Amino acid sequence: MVLTVSDESRPEENDPALERRIAALTREIAETINGGQPEGREGLRDFAIALLRDSVQTVEPAHAAAPQPTGSFNPFGIGIPFVLMGTVLVFLFPLVGLLMFAAAAVMIGWGVGTTLLARN
């Protein structure tokens, strides 16, 4: 098994001496795994990767700590299909169609109201 590192995947801010040391340790681990039994090499490789993942401490970037936006529920967008369904159902089932129109009016009013309040 040959390990290669392309220049595209290397971050620019790493120390070259540190990168050389990591490359040497990687070659040593690869030689150790290749020295094992052929049928157990894949398991040893997976074990080494799992140990490395568990032992490396990563630091979250400062910009990732920004608060995430809240849910994207849009009552105005839900009111529009209610109007369309009410238009069809008012001819088939008048009471159900009128209830759909009422639900659409509530949803559209809610959507417009939250939009106006959010801008203030």
C-alpha positions, 0 to 999 in steps of 0.5 A: 500500500502506497500513501501519497499526499497531494499539494492540494489537500495540504493546508498552507498554515502548517509547519513544514518540519511538522509535516515531514515528521507526520509523513515519517510516522505515517511511513513507519505505521504503513511499514508496520502494518505491511509487516503483518499477516496479509489477511489482517492488514485491512483490520490493522489499517482501520484500527490505526485510523480509528485510534488516530481519529480518537486521539487527535484534538481538533479546535473549532474555528471562531466563525463556526460558533455563530448562532444558527438561524432558527427554523424556516417555517413560513405560514404565508407559503403554507397559506397559498396551497390552502387557497388552491385546495379550497378553490377545488374543494369548494365545488366538490365539498363546499364546507371543506372548501370554505374551511380551507379558505379560512385556514388559508386566511389565517395562515396568510395573515400570520405570515404577513403579521410575522413579516411586518413584526420582524422588520420593526 
